[in-house]
Amino acid sequence: MLEYGLGGQEVPLDASEAIADIPMNRTLMIEKLTADPPVKPEVVHGLKTVEDVFEYFKPKVEVDFQKEDGSFLKEELRFGNLGDFGTKGVTTQSAFLNDLLRQKEDYATLIKQLKSNKLLQMAIENPENKQAFISALQSLLQEIENAK
């Protein structure tokens, strides 16, 4: 360290600061996390961690989700830590998003099974067999819908 006349000392940096770019496949969501603005702004002292801030302010937001039929479903999301802003944090709070996630997983499993099923692939190579298979699936779907 070098000595300076005014009592200061130079502290050389051991490593340069690295700032990583945000990947291009990310979505940034900026949202007001409280429904109403404060009546009178206040200065809060003693909040030392992010968790303290979340505990004090208890941010929450109401979100409108649009269903397949075009109707809207309102749900309230609460944020208790930074993890609650991620996909898993938001999805676990919402019944609507949980249902969509289950559907996505079911469809992915079905697609995987269809792609790996050699007998099915051979059966639908023939246009007549394919049409018969589609008709059978449609009648099965109709039976399921009638049973509801």
N, C-alpha and C positions, 0 to 999 in steps of 0.2 A: 504494500500500500504506500502511496505517496503522501507525504506530509504537506499540508498547505498552511499558509500563514494565519488564516482566520479560524483555525481550529477544525476545519473540515478534512475529511479523508476520502480519497477516491476508492470506491469499491468496484473492482472490475467484475463484469458479468461473466460467470462461468459458462453459461449456455445462452444461446439466442432464444428469444421467445418464439414459439411456433404457433401459428394460427392456422388451423386447418380450414380449408374451404368446405362449405356445406355441399354435400353431394347433390347432383342435379336431379336425382330421383326422390327428393324429399319435398314435402308440402309444408309450408309455414302457415299456421292458422293463428290469426290475431283476433282475439275476441275480448270483449268487455266481460270481465268475470264477476261483476256484481250487477244486480238488476237496477239499483238506484244509485245516483251519485251521492256522496256524503253531504249532509246538510251543512256542516261546517268542517272544512279540512282540519285534520289534527296531525300533530307531530307525535310519533310514538317512539319512545326511547326504550332501550333494553332488549331489542330484538337482535339477537346475535347470529342466528342461523336462518337458513331458508325455512326450515321446519317451524321455527318460532313465528315467522311471518305468516305461513299458512295457518298455523294454529290461532293466531290473533285475528286475521282477517276472514278466515273461513270462506274462500272464494267458491262461488257456485254460479251456474248459468243454466238457463232453460233453453233447450234446443228442440227445434221442430224437425222431425224426421218425416220424409214423404214415403208412404207405403206404395205397394204395387198398384193399388186401386186409385191412387191419386189423393187419398185422404192423408191428413197429417196427424202425427202422434207427438205429443209434447212430453219430454222427459227432462229431469233436472240432473245435471252432472255436478259433482262436488270434487274439489281438488284439495287433497291433504298433503301432497308432496309432488315433486317434479315427475315422478313415475306415473302419476295420474293423467299426465298430458299425452302419454304414449298410446299406441294402438291398444295394447293390453289393458292399460289403466282405464281408458274410455270405454272399451268394449265390456269389461267386467261390470261396469256400473249400469249399462243399458240393456234391458231385456230385448229391445228391438235389434240392437247390434249383435247381441248374443245369438238371436235367431238367424240373422243373416250369416253370421260366422258358421253356425252349424250347417246351414244350407250350402254354403261354399265348400265346406269340408265334405259333405255328402256328395255334392256334384263332382268334386275332385276324385273321390273314391270311386264313384260310378264310372267316370271317364277312364280312370286307370284300369278298372276291371274290364271295360269294353275294349280297350286297346290291347289288353293281354289275353283276351279270350279268343283263341284260335278257332274254336267251333263256331262261335257267333260270326266271326269275320268270314269264314267260309260260307256260312248260311246266307249272309246278306250280299255276297258277291253276285248271286243270281237275282235279277230284278223281281222275278215272281216271288221268290222266297222272302226277299226284303219286304215287299208289299204285304205279304201274309204276316210277317213278323210285326210290322207296323200296325196292321189291323188288330192283331192280338193284343198289342200293348194299349191301343186306343180303347178296346173293349174292356180291358183290365182297369184302365184309368176310369172309365165310365162306371164300372161296378164299385170302385172305391169311392167315387164322388156320390153315388146313389146311396151308399151305406152310411154316409155322414149324417 
